[in-house]
Amino acid sequence: EVDADTDEGVAIPFLFTSKKYEMGAVGRVQNVYTRLDPVDDDLVITIQGGGSEYGEVSRTYTVDLSDPSGEVRTKTHRDLIGRWVSVSYAGNVSHRPELREIIVRYVPIRSGRVSL
């Protein structure tokens, strides 16, 4: 008999990719907060920005999901600049993480500025 609530020691592939969210102006992504029930697993988070003269930029980070607070903060590189942002999570897990909320904090670096 196999229990449907266990993975029988086999890693479960996990993949989630958000849509591209508009930032309204050219902005720099500062942090990504992931809220979930704490589990003893790691995932790879890829944060992408683009849609401006800076081109598309993608950075990858490994995140530990076991923080007892249930909130994982990912501080990003300063070159994640663009008009949109997208977040992806990937990896093999044993404890079935359930993402509850993803918060992207960014700072507008240019909005309607004209150079003459």
C-alpha positions as CSV (number, residue, x, y, z in Angstrom):
1,E,0.0,0.0,0.0
2,V,1.3,3.4,-1.0
3,D,0.4,6.5,1.0
4,A,-0.6,9.4,-1.3
5,D,0.7,11.9,1.2
6,T,4.4,10.8,1.1
7,D,7.0,10.7,-1.6
8,E,8.4,7.3,-0.6
9,G,11.9,8.9,-0.5
10,V,11.8,10.0,-4.1
11,A,12.5,13.7,-4.9
12,I,9.5,15.6,-6.4
13,P,10.3,17.9,-9.3
14,F,9.0,21.4,-8.5
15,L,8.6,24.2,-11.1
16,F,6.7,27.5,-10.9
17,T,7.1,30.5,-13.2
18,S,5.1,33.7,-12.8
19,K,3.9,35.9,-15.6
20,K,5.7,39.1,-16.4
21,Y,4.5,41.8,-14.1
22,E,4.8,45.5,-15.2
23,M,6.6,47.8,-12.8
24,G,5.0,51.0,-14.4
25,A,8.4,52.6,-15.0
26,V,12.0,51.5,-15.3
27,G,12.7,50.1,-11.9
28,R,15.4,48.1,-10.0
29,V,14.3,45.0,-8.2
30,Q,15.7,45.1,-4.6
31,N,14.2,42.1,-2.9
32,V,11.9,39.1,-3.5
33,Y,10.0,37.8,-0.5
34,T,8.6,34.2,-0.6
35,R,6.0,33.3,1.9
36,L,5.2,29.6,2.6
37,D,4.9,27.0,5.3
38,P,8.5,26.2,6.3
39,V,9.9,23.0,4.8
40,D,13.3,21.4,4.9
41,D,14.1,22.0,1.2
42,D,16.1,24.2,-1.1
43,L,14.9,25.7,-4.4
44,V,16.6,27.7,-7.1
45,I,14.9,31.1,-7.7
46,T,15.4,32.9,-11.0
47,I,14.5,36.6,-11.2
48,Q,14.2,38.2,-14.6
49,G,13.8,41.9,-15.5
50,G,13.6,43.5,-18.9
51,G,11.7,45.7,-21.3
52,S,13.9,48.7,-21.4
53,E,17.2,49.8,-23.0
54,Y,19.0,47.8,-20.4
55,G,18.0,44.5,-22.1
56,E,16.9,41.4,-20.3
57,V,18.7,40.5,-17.1
58,S,18.4,37.2,-15.3
59,R,19.8,36.2,-11.9
60,T,19.7,32.9,-10.1
61,Y,19.8,32.3,-6.3
62,T,19.5,29.3,-4.1
63,V,17.0,29.7,-1.3
64,D,16.5,27.7,1.9
65,L,12.8,27.2,2.7
66,S,13.3,26.1,6.3
67,D,13.1,29.6,7.9
68,P,10.7,29.2,10.8
69,S,9.1,32.6,10.1
70,G,7.8,31.2,6.8
71,E,9.2,34.2,4.9
72,V,12.3,33.8,2.7
73,R,14.0,37.1,1.6
74,T,16.1,37.1,-1.5
75,K,18.3,40.2,-1.9
76,T,19.0,40.8,-5.6
77,H,21.9,42.1,-7.6
78,R,21.8,45.8,-8.5
79,D,21.6,45.1,-12.2
80,L,18.1,43.7,-12.2
81,I,16.6,46.7,-14.0
82,G,13.7,46.9,-16.4
83,R,10.0,47.7,-16.9
84,W,8.8,44.1,-16.0
85,V,9.8,41.4,-13.6
86,S,9.2,37.6,-13.6
87,V,10.0,35.0,-10.9
88,S,10.7,31.3,-11.3
89,Y,11.2,28.6,-8.7
90,A,12.7,25.2,-9.6
91,G,14.3,22.2,-8.0
92,N,13.7,18.7,-6.5
93,V,12.0,18.7,-3.2
94,S,10.9,16.1,-0.6
95,H,8.4,18.1,1.5
96,R,6.1,19.6,-1.1
97,P,6.5,23.4,-0.5
98,E,3.3,25.4,-1.0
99,L,4.0,29.0,-2.1
100,R,1.5,31.3,-0.5
101,E,2.7,34.7,-1.6
102,I,5.5,36.2,-3.6
103,I,6.3,39.9,-3.0
104,V,8.6,41.8,-5.3
105,R,10.0,45.1,-3.9
106,Y,11.4,47.5,-6.5
107,V,12.5,51.1,-6.7
108,P,11.6,53.2,-9.8
109,I,14.8,54.6,-11.2
110,R,13.3,56.7,-14.0
111,S,9.8,57.8,-14.7
112,G,9.0,60.3,-17.4
113,R,12.4,62.0,-17.4
114,V,13.4,63.9,-20.5
115,S,17.0,64.9,-21.3
116,L,17.5,67.8,-23.7
